[in-house]
Amino acid sequence: MTTQKYTDFDIQAMREAIRMSATSAQNPTSPAGGPFGAAIYKDGKLVAASYNHVLAENDPSAHAEVYTIRQACKALGTWDLSGCTLYTSCEPCPMCLMTSKWANIEKIYFAATRKDAADIGFRDDELYAMLKSGVFGVQIEECHAEAVAAMKNWQEAIGNKGSY
């Protein structure tokens, strides 16, 4: 974990993410999906803020960070969140971290750690360990050429404009 300098603004922005995490847990009989919240800012302005919706939407990808990234993309009319900063109440899981990187979010700040999440029953550490292990499935080699052909057709169709 890298220690970075942060400002009073960063503390206030983090408190918005934490407020979102508290919102998620307000209804103990029907929590939205976990005590996690996130907020995205650009140029000092709040673009989007939300909380975990996994249980509410029966969607394992509806983590606070991913949900907030989706909202920010809609609000800004782009998938590219360059210049944005993500504040999240807890260190992002691998899915949320990678989604943030795909969206070109430049800075990520968090409050609680993945160990704190593990202490209340979440398995982020297990997922990070899985990433270190290497391959995450079984390649069906007979279909390799077909899959690569589809990828190359897409690249040609967009005119080699680059990647995400």
Accessible surface in RSA format (square Angstrom, percent):
REM  Atomic radii and reference values for relative SASA: ProtOr
REM  Chains: A
REM  Algorithm: Lee & Richards
REM  Probe-radius: 1.40
REM  Slices: 20
REM RES _ NUM      All-atoms   Total-Side   Main-Chain    Non-polar    All polar
REM                ABS   REL    ABS   REL    ABS   REL    ABS   REL    ABS   REL
RES MET A   1   187.04  96.9  98.63  65.3  88.41 210.5 103.07  87.6  83.97 111.2
RES THR A   2   109.71  78.0  85.58  86.8  24.13  57.5  54.19  72.8  55.52  83.9
RES THR A   3   134.32  95.5 104.30 105.7  30.02  71.5  76.25 102.4  58.07  87.8
RES GLN A   4    94.88  53.1  79.57  58.1  15.31  36.5  30.68  65.3  64.20  48.7
RES LYS A   5   193.32  94.3 176.39 108.2  16.93  40.3 122.77 110.5  70.55  75.2
RES TYR A   6   140.52  65.6 114.63  65.2  25.88  67.4  67.82  51.0  72.69  89.6
RES THR A   7    79.79  56.8  72.58  73.6   7.21  17.2  77.59 104.2   2.20   3.3
RES ASP A   8   116.27  81.4 111.29 110.8   4.98  11.8  36.68  86.3  79.60  79.4
RES PHE A   9    87.70  43.9  79.58  49.3   8.12  21.1  84.33  51.1   3.37   9.7
RES ASP A  10    16.86  11.8  15.65  15.6   1.21   2.9   3.33   7.8  13.53  13.5
RES ILE A  11    59.49  33.9  57.01  42.5   2.48   6.0  59.46  42.8   0.02   0.1
RES GLN A  12   107.10  59.9 100.04  73.1   7.07  16.8  44.04  93.7  63.06  47.8
RES ALA A  13     1.50   1.4   0.00   0.0   1.50   3.4   1.03   1.5   0.47   1.2
RES MET A  14    23.02  11.9  23.02  15.2   0.00   0.0  23.02  19.6   0.00   0.0
RES ARG A  15   140.57  59.0 135.69  69.2   4.89  11.6  45.97  62.8  94.61  57.3
RES GLU A  16    30.07  17.3  26.74  20.2   3.32   7.9   7.58  14.7  22.49  18.4
RES ALA A  17     0.00   0.0   0.00   0.0   0.00   0.0   0.00   0.0   0.00   0.0
RES ILE A  18    75.38  42.9  75.38  56.2   0.00   0.0  75.38  54.3   0.00   0.0
RES ARG A  19   129.47  54.4 123.60  63.0   5.88  14.0  66.66  91.1  62.81  38.1
RES MET A  20    20.05  10.4  20.05  13.3   0.00   0.0  17.09  14.5   2.97   3.9
RES SER A  21    12.49  10.6  11.67  15.6   0.82   1.9   0.84   1.8  11.65  16.3
RES ALA A  22    55.41  50.9  45.37  70.0  10.04  22.8  53.48  75.3   1.93   5.1
RES THR A  23    42.25  30.0  33.57  34.0   8.68  20.7  28.13  37.8  14.12  21.3
RES SER A  24     3.17   2.7   0.20   0.3   2.97   6.8   0.36   0.8   2.80   3.9
RES ALA A  25    53.75  49.4  38.72  59.7  15.03  34.2  40.34  56.8  13.41  35.5
RES GLN A  26   132.68  74.2 104.31  76.2  28.37  67.5  39.60  84.3  93.08  70.6
RES ASN A  27    76.73  52.9  72.25  69.8   4.48  10.8  27.81  66.9  48.93  47.3
RES PRO A  28   114.35  83.3  87.41  79.7  26.95  97.9  93.41  77.1  20.95 130.2
RES THR A  29   127.33  90.6  92.25  93.5  35.08  83.6  83.20 111.7  44.14  66.7
RES SER A  30    74.11  62.6  59.06  78.8  15.04  34.7  27.52  58.6  46.59  65.3
RES PRO A  31    50.94  37.1  46.67  42.5   4.27  15.5  47.04  38.8   3.90  24.2
RES ALA A  32    13.85  12.7  10.43  16.1   3.43   7.8  12.49  17.6   1.36   3.6
RES GLY A  33     8.24  10.2   0.00   N/A   8.24  10.2   0.45   1.2   7.80  17.5
RES GLY A  34    11.79  14.5   0.00   N/A  11.79  14.5  10.33  28.3   1.46   3.3
RES PRO A  35    55.05  40.1  45.45  41.4   9.60  34.9  45.45  37.5   9.60  59.7
RES PHE A  36    27.83  13.9  27.83  17.2   0.00   0.0  27.83  16.9   0.00   0.0
RES GLY A  37     0.00   0.0   0.00   N/A   0.00   0.0   0.00   0.0   0.00   0.0
RES ALA A  38     0.00   0.0   0.00   0.0   0.00   0.0   0.00   0.0   0.00   0.0
RES ALA A  39     0.00   0.0   0.00   0.0   0.00   0.0   0.00   0.0   0.00   0.0
RES ILE A  40     0.00   0.0   0.00   0.0   0.00   0.0   0.00   0.0   0.00   0.0
RES TYR A  41    25.70  12.0  24.64  14.0   1.05   2.7  12.27   9.2  13.42  16.5
RES LYS A  42    67.51  32.9  63.52  39.0   4.00   9.5  27.79  25.0  39.73  42.3
RES ASP A  43   126.75  88.8  90.18  89.8  36.57  86.5  41.64  98.0  85.11  84.9
RES GLY A  44    48.89  60.3   0.00   N/A  48.89  60.3  21.85  60.0  27.05  60.6
RES LYS A  45   152.36  74.3 148.81  91.3   3.56   8.5  95.57  86.0  56.79  60.5
RES LEU A  46    89.00  49.6  58.91  42.1  30.09  75.6  58.91  41.4  30.09  81.0
RES VAL A  47    32.31  21.3   9.39   8.5  22.92  55.2  14.18  12.3  18.13  49.2
RES ALA A  48     9.72   8.9   1.99   3.1   7.73  17.6   9.72  13.7   0.00   0.0
RES ALA A  49    24.39  22.4   5.30   8.2  19.09  43.4   5.30   7.5  19.09  50.6
RES SER A  50     5.57   4.7   4.36   5.8   1.21   2.8   1.62   3.4   3.95   5.5
RES TYR A  51    55.49  25.9  55.49  31.6   0.00   0.0  15.32  11.5  40.17  49.5
RES ASN A  52     5.74   4.0   5.74   5.5   0.00   0.0   0.00   0.0   5.74   5.5
RES HIS A  53    21.75  11.9  21.75  15.1   0.00   0.0  10.15  10.5  11.59  13.5
RES VAL A  54    32.70  21.5  32.14  29.1   0.56   1.3  32.14  27.9   0.56   1.5
RES LEU A  55   108.92  60.7  95.30  68.2  13.62  34.2  96.34  67.7  12.57  33.8
RES ALA A  56    66.32  61.0  26.09  40.3  40.23  91.5  37.36  52.6  28.96  76.7
RES GLU A  57    84.38  48.4  59.50  45.0  24.88  59.2  30.83  59.6  53.55  43.7
RES ASN A  58   138.18  95.3 108.38 104.7  29.80  71.7  33.74  81.2 104.44 100.9
RES ASP A  59    37.94  26.6  36.13  36.0   1.81   4.3  12.33  29.0  25.61  25.5
RES PRO A  60   105.89  77.2  99.72  90.9   6.17  22.4 100.92  83.3   4.97  30.9
RES SER A  61    34.00  28.7  33.41  44.6   0.59   1.4  26.34  56.1   7.66  10.7
RES ALA A  62     0.00   0.0   0.00   0.0   0.00   0.0   0.00   0.0   0.00   0.0
RES HIS A  63    47.09  25.7  47.09  32.7   0.00   0.0  25.02  25.8  22.07  25.7
RES ALA A  64     0.18   0.2   0.00   0.0   0.18   0.4   0.00   0.0   0.18   0.5
RES GLU A  65     9.35   5.4   9.35   7.1   0.00   0.0   0.00   0.0   9.35   7.6
RES VAL A  66     9.27   6.1   9.27   8.4   0.00   0.0   9.27   8.1   0.00   0.0
RES TYR A  67    43.35  20.2  43.12  24.5   0.23   0.6  17.17  12.9  26.18  32.3
RES THR A  68     0.00   0.0   0.00   0.0   0.00   0.0   0.00   0.0   0.00   0.0
RES ILE A  69     8.84   5.0   8.84   6.6   0.00   0.0   8.84   6.4   0.00   0.0
RES ARG A  70    96.74  40.6  91.85  46.8   4.89  11.6  50.33  68.8  46.41  28.1
RES GLN A  71    67.85  37.9  62.85  45.9   5.00  11.9  26.67  56.8  41.19  31.2
RES ALA A  72     0.00   0.0   0.00   0.0   0.00   0.0   0.00   0.0   0.00   0.0
RES CYS A  73    26.59  20.1  24.42  27.2   2.17   5.1  16.36  41.5  10.22  11.0
RES LYS A  74   173.78  84.8 146.71  90.0  27.07  64.5  98.45  88.6  75.33  80.2
RES ALA A  75    70.61  64.9  27.57  42.5  43.05  97.9  40.33  56.8  30.28  80.2
RES LEU A  76    70.41  39.2  41.74  29.9  28.67  72.1  46.29  32.5  24.13  64.9
RES GLY A  77    68.32  84.3   0.00   N/A  68.32  84.3  35.35  97.0  32.96  73.8
RES THR A  78    50.57  36.0  37.96  38.5  12.61  30.1  35.80  48.1  14.77  22.3
RES TRP A  79   115.41  46.3 109.92  53.2   5.49  12.9  86.32  46.0  29.09  47.2
RES ASP A  80    49.53  34.7  43.24  43.0   6.28  14.9   9.65  22.7  39.88  39.8
RES LEU A  81     0.13   0.1   0.00   0.0   0.13   0.3   0.13   0.1   0.00   0.0
RES SER A  82    46.38  39.2  42.06  56.1   4.32  10.0  29.08  61.9  17.31  24.2
RES GLY A  83    37.51  46.3   0.00   N/A  37.51  46.3  23.98  65.8  13.53  30.3
RES CYS A  84     0.57   0.4   0.00   0.0   0.57   1.3   0.00   0.0   0.57   0.6
RES THR A  85    22.85  16.3  22.85  23.2   0.00   0.0   2.92   3.9  19.93  30.1
RES LEU A  86     0.00   0.0   0.00   0.0   0.00   0.0   0.00   0.0   0.00   0.0
RES TYR A  87     4.81   2.2   4.81   2.7   0.00   0.0   0.13   0.1   4.68   5.8
RES THR A  88     0.12   0.1   0.12   0.1   0.00   0.0   0.00   0.0   0.12   0.2
RES SER A  89    10.23   8.6   6.37   8.5   3.86   8.9   6.06  12.9   4.17   5.8
RES CYS A  90     6.70   5.1   6.70   7.5   0.00   0.0   4.52  11.5   2.18   2.3
RES GLU A  91    27.27  15.7  24.49  18.5   2.77   6.6   3.51   6.8  23.75  19.4
RES PRO A  92     5.15   3.8   4.96   4.5   0.19   0.7   5.15   4.3   0.00   0.0
RES CYS A  93     8.86   6.7   6.17   6.9   2.69   6.3   4.33  11.0   4.53   4.9
RES PRO A  94    11.47   8.4  11.12  10.1   0.35   1.3  11.47   9.5   0.00   0.0
RES MET A  95    68.90  35.7  58.10  38.5  10.80  25.7  44.27  37.6  24.64  32.6
RES CYS A  96     0.41   0.3   0.41   0.5   0.00   0.0   0.00   0.0   0.41   0.4
RES LEU A  97    43.86  24.4  43.86  31.4   0.00   0.0  43.86  30.8   0.00   0.0
RES MET A  98    89.72  46.5  89.46  59.2   0.27   0.6  58.70  49.9  31.03  41.1
RES THR A  99    37.12  26.4  34.62  35.1   2.50   6.0  22.45  30.1  14.68  22.2
RES SER A 100     0.00   0.0   0.00   0.0   0.00   0.0   0.00   0.0   0.00   0.0
RES LYS A 101   105.87  51.6  94.88  58.2  10.98  26.2  63.61  57.3  42.26  45.0
RES TRP A 102   158.29  63.5 153.89  74.5   4.40  10.3 130.76  69.7  27.54  44.7
RES ALA A 103     6.74   6.2   4.46   6.9   2.27   5.2   6.60   9.3   0.13   0.3
RES ASN A 104    52.87  36.5  45.07  43.6   7.79  18.8  14.36  34.6  38.50  37.2
RES ILE A 105     3.74   2.1   0.00   0.0   3.74   9.0   0.00   0.0   3.74  10.1
RES GLU A 106   112.45  64.6  86.06  65.1  26.39  62.8  38.48  74.4  73.97  60.4
RES LYS A 107   112.26  54.8 108.24  66.4   4.02   9.6  60.79  54.7  51.46  54.8
RES ILE A 108    34.04  19.4  14.07  10.5  19.96  48.1  14.07  10.1  19.96  54.2
RES TYR A 109    30.19  14.1  27.79  15.8   2.40   6.3  22.66  17.0   7.53   9.3
RES PHE A 110    60.92  30.5  37.69  23.3  23.23  60.4  37.69  22.9  23.23  66.5
RES ALA A 111    51.60  47.4  20.83  32.1  30.77  70.0  29.86  42.0  21.74  57.6
RES ALA A 112    34.72  31.9  28.99  44.7   5.73  13.0  34.48  48.6   0.24   0.6
RES THR A 113    38.06  27.1  38.06  38.6   0.00   0.0  33.69  45.2   4.38   6.6
RES ARG A 114    72.99  30.6  72.99  37.2   0.00   0.0  10.05  13.7  62.94  38.1
RES LYS A 115   127.88  62.4 127.83  78.4   0.05   0.1 101.40  91.3  26.48  28.2
RES ASP A 116    67.52  47.3  62.59  62.3   4.93  11.6  19.84  46.7  47.68  47.6
RES ALA A 117     2.75   2.5   0.13   0.2   2.63   6.0   2.55   3.6   0.20   0.5
RES ALA A 118    39.82  36.6  23.91  36.9  15.90  36.2  24.12  34.0  15.70  41.6
RES ASP A 119    95.94  67.2  59.42  59.1  36.53  86.4  28.47  67.0  67.48  67.3
RES ILE A 120   110.12  62.7  79.10  58.9  31.02  74.8  88.26  63.6  21.86  59.3
RES GLY A 121    69.07  85.2   0.00   N/A  69.07  85.2  36.04  98.9  33.03  74.0
RES PHE A 122    72.92  36.5  65.44  40.5   7.48  19.5  67.79  41.1   5.13  14.7
RES ARG A 123   150.66  63.3 143.45  73.1   7.22  17.2  49.73  68.0 100.94  61.2
RES ASP A 124    18.10  12.7  18.10  18.0   0.00   0.0   0.00   0.0  18.10  18.1
RES ASP A 125    63.46  44.5  58.74  58.5   4.72  11.2  28.74  67.6  34.72  34.6
RES GLU A 126   100.71  57.8  90.19  68.2  10.51  25.0  44.01  85.1  56.70  46.3
RES LEU A 127    53.38  29.7  52.33  37.4   1.04   2.6  52.33  36.8   1.04   2.8
RES TYR A 128    31.81  14.9  30.79  17.5   1.02   2.7  26.97  20.3   4.84   6.0
RES ALA A 129    60.89  56.0  50.88  78.5  10.01  22.8  54.30  76.5   6.59  17.5
RES MET A 130   106.61  55.2  99.65  65.9   6.96  16.6  86.29  73.4  20.32  26.9
RES LEU A 131    79.85  44.5  64.42  46.1  15.43  38.8  64.64  45.4  15.21  40.9
RES LYS A 132   184.46  90.0 146.60  89.9  37.86  90.2  98.35  88.5  86.11  91.7
RES SER A 133    88.51  74.8  46.54  62.1  41.97  96.7  48.14 102.5  40.37  56.6
RES GLY A 134    36.84  45.4   0.00   N/A  36.84  45.4  33.51  92.0   3.32   7.4
RES VAL A 135   134.21  88.3 104.80  94.9  29.41  70.9 110.13  95.7  24.08  65.3
RES PHE A 136   122.87  61.5  78.79  48.8  44.08 114.7  89.98  54.6  32.89  94.1
RES GLY A 137    52.01  64.1   0.00   N/A  52.01  64.1  37.27 102.3  14.74  33.0
RES VAL A 138   143.08  94.1 113.20 102.5  29.88  72.0 117.18 101.8  25.89  70.2
RES GLN A 139   113.16  63.3  85.95  62.8  27.21  64.8  45.74  97.4  67.42  51.1
RES ILE A 140   113.42  64.5 102.09  76.1  11.33  27.3 105.46  75.9   7.97  21.6
RES GLU A 141   125.04  71.8 111.38  84.3  13.66  32.5  29.57  57.2  95.46  77.9
RES GLU A 142   149.11  85.6 119.57  90.5  29.54  70.3  71.26 137.8  77.85  63.6
RES CYS A 143    61.81  46.8  61.06  68.1   0.76   1.8  21.78  55.2  40.03  43.2
RES HIS A 144    96.39  52.7  91.73  63.8   4.65  11.9  57.78  59.6  38.60  44.9
RES ALA A 145    76.21  70.1  65.54 101.1  10.67  24.3  70.12  98.8   6.09  16.1
RES GLU A 146   121.78  69.9 111.24  84.2  10.55  25.1  52.31 101.2  69.47  56.7
RES ALA A 147    55.44  51.0  45.57  70.3   9.87  22.5  54.13  76.2   1.31   3.5
RES VAL A 148    45.38  29.9  45.38  41.1   0.00   0.0  45.38  39.4   0.00   0.0
RES ALA A 149    49.78  45.8  44.24  68.3   5.54  12.6  49.25  69.4   0.53   1.4
RES ALA A 150    61.49  56.5  51.08  78.8  10.42  23.7  55.40  78.0   6.09  16.1
RES MET A 151   130.99  67.8 123.75  81.9   7.24  17.2 111.64  94.9  19.35  25.6
RES LYS A 152   120.61  58.8 119.75  73.5   0.86   2.0  68.14  61.3  52.47  55.9
RES ASN A 153    94.30  65.0  88.61  85.6   5.69  13.7  25.18  60.6  69.12  66.8
RES TRP A 154   117.77  47.3 111.95  54.2   5.82  13.7  95.95  51.2  21.82  35.4
RES GLN A 155    86.20  48.2  86.20  63.0   0.00   0.0   9.35  19.9  76.85  58.3
RES GLU A 156   126.39  72.6 106.92  80.9  19.47  46.4  40.89  79.1  85.50  69.8
RES ALA A 157    88.13  81.0  45.29  69.9  42.83  97.4  57.12  80.4  31.00  82.1
RES ILE A 158    44.07  25.1  38.85  28.9   5.22  12.6  43.98  31.7   0.09   0.2
RES GLY A 159    51.35  63.3   0.00   N/A  51.35  63.3  31.07  85.3  20.28  45.4
RES ASN A 160   100.28  69.2  76.55  74.0  23.72  57.1  24.95  60.0  75.33  72.8
RES LYS A 161   175.17  85.5 135.02  82.8  40.15  95.6  90.57  81.5  84.61  90.1
RES GLY A 162    48.48  59.8   0.00   N/A  48.48  59.8  39.26 107.7   9.22  20.6
RES SER A 163   103.38  87.4  73.14  97.6  30.23  69.6  42.39  90.3  60.99  85.4
RES TYR A 164   132.31  61.8 109.79  62.5  22.52  58.6  79.04  59.4  53.27  65.7
END  Absolute sums over single chains surface
CHAIN  1 A    10587.1       8516.2       2070.9       6210.7       4376.4
END  Absolute sums over all chains
TOTAL         10587.1       8516.2       2070.9       6210.7       4376.4
